[in-house]
Amino acid sequence: MSAFDYIRPRSISEAVDFLKTHGSESRMLAGGTDLLIQLRNNEIQPSFIVDLKQIAELQTGIQQKNGFVSISATTTVSDILMSNLIATYFPALIDAAKAIGSVQIRNRATIVGNICNASPAADSAPPLLVYGAVVVAIGPNGTRHIPLNDFFIRSGVTSLQKDEFVAFIEVPIPVKKMGAAHVRRTRRRGHDLASVTLCCGVEETGTVRLCYGSVGPRPVLVVDKSGVLVDKNASEESKAAIFDSMFAHASPSKTSMRASPAYRLAMLRILGKQALELAICRLNEGGK
């Protein structure tokens, strides 16, 4: 591990002032479960590590505001699992949070960090994309609200500027009744990265929002407004054709050790059907 200076700002303004000068040389620390591994393996060699955990404005946790739920940068995965707000409005995010690492990892890892790491296999990404999450980035030029679908570029790369950091994720409370579910597939039981991670959201209008990851350089969000997938009278062939079009953007790596491209593509369709059925069930139960 290369040497670095440890910076611990006490306010957002103090952090922004530091990043204005040293942003390109710095990395943010909140949970550190991904960052520390990258440091240890010399995958990154920043001159400064900026610890966000002592910033008072980021201690707000999970709060309901004007039409959305705010998740601060220091909110851990375990905080998500214990939140009544998340369970009430975003149960698919609870599904995903249960799949992230071990209990020890969940107690330390943050949802914002999981997003900023930009792994195509990040389990929190599909439900957050289905729910229409927005990233709140703060830097010397002010605050930017970035739709999560525009935040991801490719594996390990986001649209975040070098002198910005993500302070919050804002997830809009569904205006229309929706049921949603997250499912995944791994090589083995335990704390493995997903070979396929997928979330499906079904609105009462029949619109289906589907997001899948670990089958390309970034998570893919697709929306179908035809109503075919939720139509009890629609044929299996017509539903399969919709799924084929929705999964057309999948491009699994040929060099991955976790699963072959053929296996991932086959599992996409199986998991898509499972998640759709569960999402419809939750919709019928009251839109959870």
C-alpha positions as CSV (number, residue, x, y, z in Angstrom):
1,M,0.0,0.0,0.0
2,S,1.3,3.4,-1.0
3,A,1.6,6.2,1.6
4,F,-1.2,8.9,1.7
5,D,-2.4,11.7,3.9
6,Y,-5.5,11.2,5.9
7,I,-8.0,14.1,5.8
8,R,-11.0,14.3,8.1
9,P,-13.2,17.3,7.3
10,R,-16.0,18.3,9.8
11,S,-18.3,19.9,7.3
12,I,-19.3,19.7,3.7
13,S,-17.8,23.1,3.0
14,E,-14.5,22.0,4.5
15,A,-14.5,18.9,2.3
16,V,-15.4,21.0,-0.8
17,D,-12.6,23.5,-0.1
18,F,-10.1,20.7,0.2
19,L,-11.3,19.0,-3.0
20,K,-11.1,22.3,-4.9
21,T,-7.3,22.0,-4.7
22,H,-6.7,18.3,-4.3
23,G,-9.7,16.6,-5.9
24,S,-7.8,14.8,-8.6
25,E,-5.4,13.4,-6.0
26,S,-8.1,12.3,-3.5
27,R,-10.4,9.4,-2.8
28,M,-13.4,9.5,-0.5
29,L,-13.8,7.1,2.5
30,A,-17.2,6.3,4.0
31,G,-17.4,2.5,4.6
32,G,-14.2,1.6,2.9
33,T,-15.0,-2.0,2.1
34,D,-14.1,-1.5,-1.6
35,L,-11.6,1.3,-1.1
36,L,-9.3,-0.5,1.3
37,I,-9.0,-3.5,-0.9
38,Q,-8.0,-1.2,-3.8
39,L,-5.5,0.5,-1.7
40,R,-4.0,-2.7,-0.3
41,N,-3.6,-4.1,-3.9
42,N,-2.2,-0.9,-5.2
43,E,-4.9,-0.6,-7.7
44,I,-5.2,3.0,-6.8
45,Q,-2.5,5.3,-5.2
46,P,-4.2,8.5,-4.1
47,S,-2.2,11.2,-2.2
48,F,-5.1,11.9,0.1
49,I,-7.9,9.8,1.7
50,V,-10.8,12.1,2.7
51,D,-12.9,10.6,5.5
52,L,-16.6,11.7,5.2
53,K,-17.7,10.0,8.4
54,Q,-17.3,13.1,10.7
55,I,-19.2,15.5,8.5
56,A,-22.3,16.5,10.5
57,E,-24.5,17.1,7.5
58,L,-24.0,13.5,6.3
59,Q,-25.2,12.0,9.6
60,T,-28.8,12.4,8.6
61,G,-29.2,8.7,7.6
62,I,-32.5,7.9,5.9
63,Q,-35.1,10.6,5.9
64,Q,-38.4,11.3,4.1
65,K,-38.6,14.7,2.5
66,N,-40.7,16.4,-0.2
67,G,-41.7,13.4,-2.2
68,F,-38.5,11.4,-1.9
69,V,-36.4,9.4,0.6
70,S,-32.9,10.7,1.2
71,I,-30.0,8.3,1.9
72,S,-26.9,10.0,3.2
73,A,-23.3,9.0,2.3
74,T,-22.6,7.5,5.7
75,T,-25.7,5.2,5.6
76,T,-24.7,1.6,5.8
77,V,-26.3,-1.4,4.2
78,S,-27.4,-2.5,7.7
79,D,-29.1,0.9,8.2
80,I,-31.1,0.2,4.9
81,L,-32.2,-3.2,6.3
82,M,-33.4,-1.7,9.5
83,S,-35.3,1.2,7.9
84,N,-39.1,1.2,8.1
85,L,-39.1,3.9,5.3
86,I,-37.1,1.7,2.9
87,A,-39.2,-1.4,3.8
88,T,-42.4,0.6,3.2
89,Y,-41.6,2.3,-0.1
90,F,-38.7,0.3,-1.6
91,P,-38.8,-3.4,-0.6
92,A,-36.7,-4.5,-3.6
93,L,-33.9,-2.5,-2.1
94,I,-34.3,-4.5,1.0
95,D,-34.1,-7.7,-1.1
96,A,-30.8,-6.4,-2.6
97,A,-29.3,-5.2,0.7
98,K,-29.7,-8.7,2.2
99,A,-27.5,-10.1,-0.7
100,I,-24.6,-7.7,-0.1
101,G,-21.7,-9.4,1.6
102,S,-21.7,-10.7,5.1
103,V,-23.2,-9.2,8.3
104,Q,-19.8,-7.6,9.0
105,I,-19.6,-6.1,5.6
106,R,-23.2,-4.8,5.7
107,N,-22.4,-3.1,9.1
108,R,-19.6,-1.2,7.4
109,A,-20.4,-0.8,3.7
110,T,-22.4,2.2,2.6
111,I,-25.1,2.3,-0.2
112,V,-23.5,5.4,-1.6
113,G,-20.1,3.6,-1.7
114,N,-21.6,0.6,-3.4
115,I,-22.9,2.9,-6.2
116,C,-19.7,5.0,-6.5
117,N,-17.6,1.9,-6.9
118,A,-19.6,1.4,-10.1
119,S,-19.3,-2.4,-10.2
120,P,-21.6,-3.9,-12.9
121,A,-22.4,-6.6,-10.3
122,A,-23.5,-4.1,-7.5
123,D,-26.7,-5.5,-6.1
124,S,-28.0,-2.1,-5.0
125,A,-27.9,-0.7,-8.5
126,P,-30.8,-2.5,-10.2
127,P,-33.4,-1.6,-7.5
128,L,-32.2,2.0,-7.2
129,L,-32.4,2.3,-11.0
130,V,-35.9,0.8,-11.1
131,Y,-37.0,3.2,-8.4
132,G,-35.6,6.2,-10.3
133,A,-32.9,7.2,-7.9
134,V,-30.9,10.4,-8.2
135,V,-27.4,11.0,-7.0
136,V,-26.7,14.3,-5.3
137,A,-23.1,15.3,-6.0
138,I,-21.4,18.3,-4.3
139,G,-18.2,20.1,-5.4
140,P,-16.7,23.6,-5.8
141,N,-19.1,24.4,-8.6
142,G,-22.1,23.6,-6.5
143,T,-24.6,20.8,-6.2
144,R,-25.6,18.5,-9.1
145,H,-28.6,16.1,-9.2
146,I,-27.6,13.3,-11.5
147,P,-30.1,10.6,-12.4
148,L,-28.5,7.3,-11.5
149,N,-29.0,6.0,-15.0
150,D,-26.7,8.9,-16.2
151,F,-24.3,8.4,-13.3
152,F,-23.0,5.0,-14.5
153,I,-20.6,5.0,-17.4
154,R,-18.8,1.7,-17.3
155,S,-17.1,-0.6,-14.8
156,G,-15.4,1.6,-12.2
157,V,-16.3,4.8,-14.0
158,T,-19.0,7.3,-13.2
159,S,-20.0,10.8,-14.4
160,L,-18.7,12.2,-11.0
161,Q,-16.1,14.9,-11.4
162,K,-12.7,14.6,-9.7
163,D,-13.5,17.5,-7.3
164,E,-17.0,16.2,-6.4
165,F,-18.3,13.6,-3.9
166,V,-21.7,12.0,-3.6
167,A,-23.4,13.3,-0.4
168,F,-26.9,11.7,-0.8
169,I,-29.0,9.4,-2.9
170,E,-32.6,10.6,-3.4
171,V,-35.2,8.0,-4.3
172,P,-38.6,9.3,-5.3
173,I,-41.6,7.8,-3.5
174,P,-43.6,6.1,-6.2
175,V,-46.6,8.2,-7.2
176,K,-48.2,5.2,-9.0
177,K,-48.8,1.9,-7.2
178,M,-45.9,-0.4,-7.9
179,G,-44.7,-3.8,-6.9
180,A,-41.0,-4.6,-7.2
181,A,-38.5,-7.4,-6.5
182,H,-34.8,-8.1,-6.7
183,V,-33.3,-11.5,-7.5
184,R,-29.8,-12.7,-8.2
185,R,-27.7,-15.7,-9.2
186,T,-24.2,-16.6,-7.9
187,R,-21.7,-19.5,-8.4
188,R,-22.3,-20.8,-4.9
189,R,-24.1,-20.0,-1.7
190,G,-22.5,-17.4,0.5
191,H,-21.0,-14.0,-0.1
192,D,-20.2,-14.3,-3.8
193,L,-20.6,-11.6,-6.4
194,A,-23.6,-12.0,-8.6
195,S,-23.3,-13.8,-12.0
196,V,-26.6,-12.0,-12.7
197,T,-28.4,-9.4,-10.6
198,L,-31.8,-8.2,-11.6
199,C,-34.7,-6.1,-10.4
200,C,-38.2,-5.8,-11.8
201,G,-40.8,-3.1,-11.0
202,V,-44.4,-3.3,-12.2
203,E,-46.7,-0.3,-12.1
204,E,-50.4,-0.5,-11.8
205,T,-50.6,0.9,-15.4
206,G,-48.9,-2.2,-16.7
207,T,-45.5,-0.5,-17.3
208,V,-42.6,-2.8,-16.4
209,R,-39.3,-1.4,-15.4
210,L,-36.5,-4.0,-15.6
211,C,-32.8,-3.5,-14.6
212,Y,-30.1,-6.1,-14.8
213,G,-26.4,-6.1,-14.0
214,S,-23.2,-8.3,-14.1
215,V,-23.9,-8.9,-17.8
216,G,-22.0,-6.0,-19.3
217,P,-19.9,-2.9,-18.4
218,R,-22.7,-1.3,-16.4
219,P,-26.3,-2.0,-15.2
220,V,-28.9,-1.7,-17.9
221,L,-32.4,-0.2,-17.3
222,V,-35.2,-1.0,-19.8
223,V,-38.9,0.0,-19.7
224,D,-41.8,-1.8,-21.4
225,K,-45.1,0.1,-21.6
226,S,-46.9,-2.5,-23.8
227,G,-48.7,-4.2,-20.9
228,V,-48.0,-7.6,-22.4
229,L,-45.9,-8.9,-19.5
230,V,-48.7,-8.3,-17.0
231,D,-51.5,-9.5,-19.3
232,K,-52.9,-12.8,-18.0
233,N,-54.3,-13.5,-21.5
234,A,-51.0,-12.8,-23.4
235,S,-49.3,-15.8,-24.8
236,E,-46.0,-17.1,-23.5
237,E,-44.5,-16.5,-27.0
238,S,-45.5,-12.8,-26.9
239,K,-44.0,-12.4,-23.4
240,A,-40.8,-14.1,-24.5
241,A,-40.5,-11.7,-27.4
242,I,-40.7,-8.8,-25.0
243,F,-38.1,-10.3,-22.7
244,D,-35.8,-10.9,-25.7
245,S,-36.0,-7.2,-26.6
246,M,-35.4,-6.1,-23.1
247,F,-32.4,-8.3,-22.7
248,A,-30.9,-7.4,-26.0
249,H,-28.5,-5.0,-24.3
250,A,-26.8,-7.7,-22.3
251,S,-23.2,-8.3,-23.3
252,P,-21.6,-10.7,-20.8
253,S,-17.8,-10.8,-20.6
254,K,-16.2,-13.8,-22.3
255,T,-13.3,-13.8,-19.8
256,S,-15.3,-13.8,-16.5
257,M,-14.5,-16.6,-14.1
258,R,-18.0,-16.5,-12.5
259,A,-20.1,-17.7,-15.4
260,S,-20.1,-18.1,-19.2
261,P,-22.0,-15.7,-21.4
262,A,-24.4,-18.4,-22.5
263,Y,-25.2,-19.2,-18.9
264,R,-25.7,-15.6,-17.9
265,L,-28.0,-14.9,-20.9
266,A,-30.1,-18.0,-20.0
267,M,-30.3,-17.0,-16.4
268,L,-31.4,-13.5,-17.3
269,R,-34.7,-14.9,-18.7
270,I,-35.2,-17.2,-15.8
271,L,-34.6,-14.5,-13.2
272,G,-36.6,-12.0,-15.2
273,K,-39.6,-14.2,-15.1
274,Q,-39.1,-14.9,-11.4
275,A,-38.8,-11.2,-10.5
276,L,-41.8,-10.3,-12.7
277,E,-44.0,-12.8,-11.0
278,L,-42.9,-11.7,-7.5
279,A,-43.3,-8.0,-8.5
280,I,-46.9,-8.7,-9.7
281,C,-47.7,-10.5,-6.5
282,R,-46.4,-7.6,-4.5
283,L,-48.4,-5.2,-6.6
284,N,-51.6,-7.2,-6.0
285,E,-50.8,-7.2,-2.3
286,G,-50.9,-3.4,-2.1
287,G,-48.0,-2.1,-4.1
288,K,-45.0,-3.0,-1.9
